[in-house]
């Protein structure tokens, strides 16, 4: 009850600030696209409207009452890249694809690096294992679908898939520890 945004001024303020940060981030993404794609002012306005709607949809995640509602919200977010592509010329679409692929790769590297940092000491990984775990995690994260703009999507695969990606790298004891870690730190 204390953190309920409808009854707590602090929670409403935090939610509002978070949404404002996401809007500023979306506008920075738009500015970068404007430069990279040489978009017209009409394209810029239409893309900005799509991005702001996406931020508002993302804010609804905290208000979703069921997995079905969450799935519907995620599906709407998946359409964002396609909606933006429809606003672009063929040449701009190619550049946009390149930008998106670069962002996906950077996100995958960041996610793999963070995950390795979280587990390397707890699993007592050797230098060789650290490198092999990073490569396995990178491949795992690269295989996951990541929407360029949509904060609802995650690079994470299911727990069993991620464990499977590391079976040939970790010892059975390390796999057990990592399984327990994932189960303790995975929503759903």
TORVO-380933 format. One line per field, with one value per residue (C-alpha): residue number from 1; residue in three letters; x, y, z. Coordinates in nm, 4 decimals. Example, Ala and Ser with C-alpha at 12.3 -4.5 7.8 and 13.67 -1.06 7.14 Angstrom:
2
i = 1; 2
aa = ALA; SER
u = 1.2300; 1.3670
v = -0.4500; -0.1060
w = 0.7800; 0.7140
***
This chain:
188
i = 1; 2; 3; 4; 5; 6; 7; 8; 9; 10; 11; 12; 13; 14; 15; 16; 17; 18; 19; 20; 21; 22; 23; 24; 25; 26; 27; 28; 29; 30; 31; 32; 33; 34; 35; 36; 37; 38; 39; 40; 41; 42; 43; 44; 45; 46; 47; 48; 49; 50; 51; 52; 53; 54; 55; 56; 57; 58; 59; 60; 61; 62; 63; 64; 65; 66; 67; 68; 69; 70; 71; 72; 73; 74; 75; 76; 77; 78; 79; 80; 81; 82; 83; 84; 85; 86; 87; 88; 89; 90; 91; 92; 93; 94; 95; 96; 97; 98; 99; 100; 101; 102; 103; 104; 105; 106; 107; 108; 109; 110; 111; 112; 113; 114; 115; 116; 117; 118; 119; 120; 121; 122; 123; 124; 125; 126; 127; 128; 129; 130; 131; 132; 133; 134; 135; 136; 137; 138; 139; 140; 141; 142; 143; 144; 145; 146; 147; 148; 149; 150; 151; 152; 153; 154; 155; 156; 157; 158; 159; 160; 161; 162; 163; 164; 165; 166; 167; 168; 169; 170; 171; 172; 173; 174; 175; 176; 177; 178; 179; 180; 181; 182; 183; 184; 185; 186; 187; 188
aa = UNK; UNK; UNK; UNK; UNK; UNK; UNK; UNK; UNK; UNK; UNK; UNK; UNK; UNK; UNK; UNK; UNK; UNK; UNK; UNK; UNK; UNK; UNK; UNK; UNK; UNK; UNK; UNK; UNK; UNK; UNK; UNK; UNK; UNK; UNK; UNK; UNK; UNK; UNK; UNK; UNK; UNK; UNK; UNK; UNK; UNK; UNK; UNK; UNK; UNK; UNK; UNK; UNK; UNK; UNK; UNK; UNK; UNK; UNK; UNK; UNK; UNK; UNK; UNK; UNK; UNK; UNK; UNK; UNK; UNK; UNK; UNK; UNK; UNK; UNK; UNK; UNK; UNK; UNK; UNK; UNK; UNK; UNK; UNK; UNK; UNK; UNK; UNK; UNK; UNK; UNK; UNK; UNK; UNK; UNK; UNK; UNK; UNK; UNK; UNK; UNK; UNK; UNK; UNK; UNK; UNK; UNK; UNK; UNK; UNK; UNK; UNK; UNK; UNK; UNK; UNK; UNK; UNK; UNK; UNK; UNK; UNK; UNK; UNK; UNK; UNK; UNK; UNK; UNK; UNK; UNK; UNK; UNK; UNK; UNK; UNK; UNK; UNK; UNK; UNK; UNK; UNK; UNK; UNK; UNK; UNK; UNK; UNK; UNK; UNK; UNK; UNK; UNK; UNK; UNK; UNK; UNK; UNK; UNK; UNK; UNK; UNK; UNK; UNK; UNK; UNK; UNK; UNK; UNK; UNK; UNK; UNK; UNK; UNK; UNK; UNK; UNK; UNK; UNK; UNK; UNK; UNK; UNK; UNK; UNK; UNK; UNK; UNK
u = 0.0000; 0.2825; 0.4385; 0.1077; 0.1365; -0.2317; -0.1916; 0.1745; 0.3142; 0.6730; 0.5862; 0.4046; 0.7055; 0.9497; 0.7266; 0.6961; 1.0727; 1.1367; 0.8955; 1.0586; 1.4032; 1.2719; 1.1216; 1.4535; 1.6325; 1.3827; 1.4428; 1.8194; 1.7608; 1.5511; 1.8259; 2.0786; 1.8455; 1.7880; 2.1599; 2.2212; 1.9140; 1.8775; 1.5067; 1.2650; 1.0767; 0.7566; 0.9381; 1.0883; 0.7466; 0.5890; 0.8772; 0.8662; 0.4951; 0.5671; 0.8499; 0.6461; 0.3602; 0.6102; 0.7355; 0.3783; 0.3079; 0.6216; 0.4957; 0.1853; 0.3934; 0.3679; -0.0086; -0.0506; -0.2637; -0.2029; 0.0452; -0.2035; -0.2051; 0.1735; 0.1979; -0.0393; 0.1671; 0.4896; 0.3345; 0.2481; 0.6089; 0.7365; 0.5624; 0.7557; 1.0545; 0.8222; 0.6150; 0.9275; 1.0516; 0.7241; 0.8023; 1.1456; 1.2682; 1.4377; 1.7819; 1.6919; 1.5578; 1.8957; 2.0764; 1.8169; 1.8728; 2.2460; 2.1881; 1.9532; 2.1948; 2.4786; 2.2650; 2.1663; 2.5311; 2.6305; 2.3408; 2.4395; 2.8025; 2.6915; 2.4491; 2.7091; 2.9689; 2.7298; 2.6254; 2.9876; 3.0730; 2.7855; 2.8888; 3.2644; 3.3673; 3.0775; 3.1583; 3.5359; 3.5879; 3.9335; 4.0593; 3.9822; 3.6328; 3.5708; 3.6485; 3.4402; 3.1479; 3.1572; 3.1523; 2.8668; 2.6657; 2.7328; 2.6024; 2.3028; 2.2187; 2.2801; 2.0298; 1.7639; 1.5362; 1.5982; 1.3837; 1.5883; 1.3431; 1.1298; 1.2221; 0.9787; 1.1922; 1.4828; 1.7884; 1.7426; 1.6574; 1.4840; 1.6791; 1.7159; 1.8281; 2.0955; 2.2151; 2.2283; 2.4486; 2.6987; 2.6880; 3.0134; 3.1886; 3.0971; 3.1433; 2.8320; 2.8689; 2.8980; 2.5899; 2.3927; 2.5037; 2.4231; 2.0791; 2.0042; 2.1304; 1.9100; 1.6043; 1.6587; 1.7131; 1.4657; 1.1136; 0.8363
v = 0.0000; 0.2433; 0.2151; 0.2176; 0.5039; 0.5859; 0.6570; 0.7497; 1.0836; 0.9537; 0.6543; 0.8823; 1.1163; 0.8303; 0.6856; 1.0278; 1.0838; 0.7387; 0.8038; 1.1426; 0.9773; 0.7214; 0.9982; 1.1855; 0.8643; 0.8082; 1.1641; 1.1007; 0.7876; 0.9948; 1.2584; 0.9865; 0.8408; 1.1855; 1.2217; 0.8633; 0.8374; 1.1977; 1.1888; 1.4631; 1.6709; 1.4764; 1.1460; 1.2858; 1.3900; 1.0524; 0.8575; 1.0795; 1.0037; 0.6290; 0.6519; 0.8502; 0.6014; 0.3200; 0.4905; 0.5296; 0.1629; 0.0684; 0.2626; 0.0422; -0.2647; -0.1794; -0.1694; -0.5005; -0.7476; -1.0703; -1.2503; -1.2135; -0.8359; -0.8339; -1.0479; -0.8121; -0.5128; -0.6796; -0.7625; -0.3960; -0.3074; -0.5593; -0.3638; -0.0429; -0.1184; -0.2302; 0.0852; 0.2988; 0.1105; 0.1866; 0.5562; 0.5237; 0.5100; 0.1924; 0.3473; 0.4675; 0.1215; -0.0346; 0.2146; 0.1638; -0.2136; -0.1557; 0.0739; -0.1789; -0.4691; -0.2667; -0.1863; -0.5523; -0.6585; -0.3895; -0.4899; -0.8575; -0.7778; -0.5655; -0.8326; -1.1108; -0.8990; -0.8139; -1.1755; -1.2926; -1.0258; -1.1438; -1.5092; -1.5299; -1.5086; -1.7179; -1.9971; -1.9636; -1.9534; -2.0005; -1.7499; -1.9985; -2.0597; -1.6860; -1.6453; -1.9486; -1.8430; -1.4926; -1.6335; -1.8738; -1.5975; -1.3617; -1.6186; -1.6839; -1.3150; -1.2511; -1.5262; -1.3546; -1.1040; -0.7533; -0.4674; -0.1514; 0.0746; -0.1486; -0.1656; -0.4546; -0.6969; -0.8641; -1.0335; -1.3170; -1.6627; -1.9138; -2.0573; -2.4040; -2.2644; -2.0520; -2.3470; -2.5564; -2.2930; -2.3373; -2.7162; -2.7713; -2.4886; -2.5315; -2.8251; -3.0058; -2.8265; -2.4903; -2.5700; -2.6523; -2.3288; -2.1261; -2.2942; -2.1955; -1.8432; -1.8057; -1.9370; -1.6910; -1.3958; -1.4591; -1.3208; -1.5544
w = 0.0000; 0.0800; -0.2667; -0.4517; -0.7063; -0.6673; -0.2936; -0.2477; -0.3667; -0.3566; -0.5795; -0.8258; -0.8347; -0.8967; -1.1705; -1.3327; -1.3217; -1.4676; -1.7517; -1.8183; -1.8334; -2.0805; -2.2930; -2.2951; -2.3919; -2.6752; -2.7967; -2.7947; -3.0023; -3.2400; -3.2685; -3.3519; -3.6140; -3.7609; -3.8220; -3.9402; -4.1642; -4.2789; -4.2019; -4.2995; -4.0446; -4.1251; -4.0640; -3.7451; -3.6126; -3.6956; -3.5375; -3.2280; -3.1856; -3.2132; -2.9589; -2.7072; -2.7381; -2.6784; -2.3604; -2.2383; -2.3177; -2.1245; -1.8221; -1.8246; -1.7403; -1.3714; -1.4092; -1.5950; -1.4038; -1.5955; -1.8182; -2.1064; -2.0673; -2.0518; -2.3669; -2.5490; -2.4383; -2.5514; -2.8885; -2.9402; -2.8667; -3.1216; -3.3923; -3.3259; -3.5500; -3.8290; -3.7910; -3.8125; -4.1190; -4.2953; -4.2600; -4.4214; -4.7805; -4.9036; -4.8530; -4.5036; -4.4182; -4.5009; -4.2804; -4.0056; -4.0198; -3.9809; -3.6817; -3.5212; -3.5765; -3.4256; -3.1212; -3.0832; -3.0884; -2.8384; -2.6110; -2.6360; -2.5455; -2.2514; -2.1269; -2.1590; -1.9807; -1.6968; -1.6553; -1.6510; -1.3926; -1.1719; -1.1741; -1.2270; -0.8614; -0.7299; -0.9779; -0.9318; -1.3078; -1.4516; -1.7091; -1.9857; -1.8479; -1.8232; -2.1926; -2.2912; -2.0693; -2.2200; -2.5739; -2.4886; -2.3210; -2.6109; -2.8589; -2.6363; -2.6068; -2.9779; -3.0592; -2.8482; -3.0215; -2.8989; -3.0161; -3.0705; -2.8924; -2.6752; -2.3055; -2.2546; -2.4478; -2.2835; -2.4147; -2.1704; -2.2890; -2.0676; -1.7772; -1.9294; -2.2658; -2.0998; -1.8940; -2.2091; -2.3719; -2.0867; -2.0407; -2.2289; -2.0441; -1.6772; -1.4417; -1.3090; -0.9725; -1.1473; -1.3587; -1.0427; -0.8757; -1.1874; -1.2179; -0.8579; -0.9277; -1.2371; -1.0593; -0.7747; -1.0112; -1.2936; -1.2962; -1.4073
***
